[in-house]
Amino acid sequence: MTRPVPSVRFDRRRLLVTMAGAWLAGVFTIAGRAQSTAPGKSKIGVIGSGRIGGTIGGLWVKAGHPVMFSSRHPDELKSLVAELGPLASAGTVAQAAAFGDVLFVAVPYGALPQIGRENAAAIKGKVMLDACNAVASRDGAIADEVEHDGIGATSQKYLAGTRLVRAFNTMSYAIFQREAHRADPKLAVPIAGDDADAVAIAAGLVRDAGIDPVVVGKLADARRFQRGGPGYGQSVSAAELKQKLSLTP
Ligand SMILES: NC(=O)c1ccc[n+]([C@@H]2O[C@H](COP(=O)([O-])OP(=O)(O)OC[C@H]3O[C@@H](n4cnc5c(N)ncnc54)[C@H](OP(=O)(O)O)[C@@H]3O)[C@@H](O)[C@H]2O)c1
């Protein structure tokens, strides 16, 4: 009997098919799980999953939101999403931009023009929370534009078509990590945007992260809490922040 060879061939083929299936299932699990959304929860796409994106996105996962974290190298996010559990997934920037009903961008400011350009169709009309700060030594000439035009107008220009809300830019990720969900009075963050519904959605997500939102005004008012502004670097309660920014209590 000379059967062993075909049988080995068959087994090898079956093994290869099984392995390919398992690999594909893995890929689709990484990019595609957490598709269903519980009532009151939003699908959130995080663009830039470093210190601030990873921290705030993690707080949203803990609040029950499905979050897709993205990177130009999504494989490197495996341990982050594994730690956060089944509501967290990882994908490319394009996948996260498509996944999120709400988007959170936390990348070096100089990357915004490219992100806005490459994902123009996917981000159009979506609520976009923007935590990016412009730092001349890192981001180059765009920091001058921010200084001149204000950060709200500049972000909106490069993230065209989004319902932009500035949020989570004023403090270190380590403070957010440590102080989120602390006992009252909670830590507060200033937010600002031109679209009232988008600001309300952003305020709800700030609360879900365990922090008090303080609405400072329109995008033009985001200048008041960009780097160098009076609201920047203030690790204080909502009442104290309103006082510092002369807002009505
Ligand atoms: N760190 C803070 O405490 C803090 C607080 C408030 C605001 N911010 C602001 O938030 C932004 C992010 O700061 P961070 O400290 O979180 O930085 P980070 O830890 O270096 O993370 C930034 C992420 O952006 C991604 N990225 C870089 N260039 C990109 C591009 N061209 N396209 C897509 N993704 C890109 C990188 O992901 P891959 O390389 O994996 O693609 C990286 O993981 C900055 O604007 C910063 O000023 C930071």
The ligand as a Gaussian input file, in Angstrom:
#p B3LYP/6-31G(d) Opt

LIG

0 1
 N        1.076000      63.164000      26.470000
 C        0.180000      63.936000      27.080000
 O        0.052000      63.870000      28.320000
 C       -0.717000      64.860000      26.289000
 C       -1.728000      65.535000      26.963000
 C       -2.595000      66.363000      26.236000
 C       -2.430000      66.505000      24.868000
 N       -1.396000      65.863000      24.241000
 C       -1.265000      66.020000      22.786000
 O       -1.808000      64.840000      22.210000
 C       -1.073000      64.476000      21.062000
 C       -0.480000      63.084000      21.273000
 O        0.434000      63.116000      22.346000
 P        0.972000      61.766000      23.027000
 O        1.818000      62.194000      24.144000
 O       -0.172000      60.840000      23.285000
 O        1.900000      61.206000      21.863000
 P        2.433000      59.721000      21.679000
 O        2.415000      58.992000      22.960000
 O        3.717000      59.868000      20.959000
 O        1.337000      59.089000      20.712000
 C        1.054000      59.683000      19.472000
 C        0.541000      58.638000      18.543000
 O        0.290000      59.272000      17.293000
 C        0.499000      58.331000      16.267000
 N        0.957000      59.030000      15.078000
 C        2.056000      59.782000      14.914000
 N        2.116000      60.252000      13.666000
 C        1.033000      59.781000      13.016000
 C        0.535000      59.910000      11.693000
 N        1.193000      60.621000      10.771000
 N       -0.597000      59.287000      11.389000
 C       -1.265000      58.563000      12.291000
 N       -0.847000      58.392000      13.567000
 C        0.281000      59.005000      13.918000
 C        1.562000      57.368000      16.771000
 O        1.104000      56.086000      16.453000
 P        1.909000      55.068000      15.495000
 O        3.342000      55.544000      15.435000
 O        1.735000      53.788000      16.185000
 O        1.190000      55.151000      14.218000
 C        1.553000      57.534000      18.281000
 O        1.138000      56.398000      18.989000
 C       -0.014000      65.560000      20.868000
 O       -0.496000      66.536000      19.983000
 C        0.148000      66.129000      22.262000
 O        0.621000      67.459000      22.247000
 C       -0.550000      65.037000      24.921000

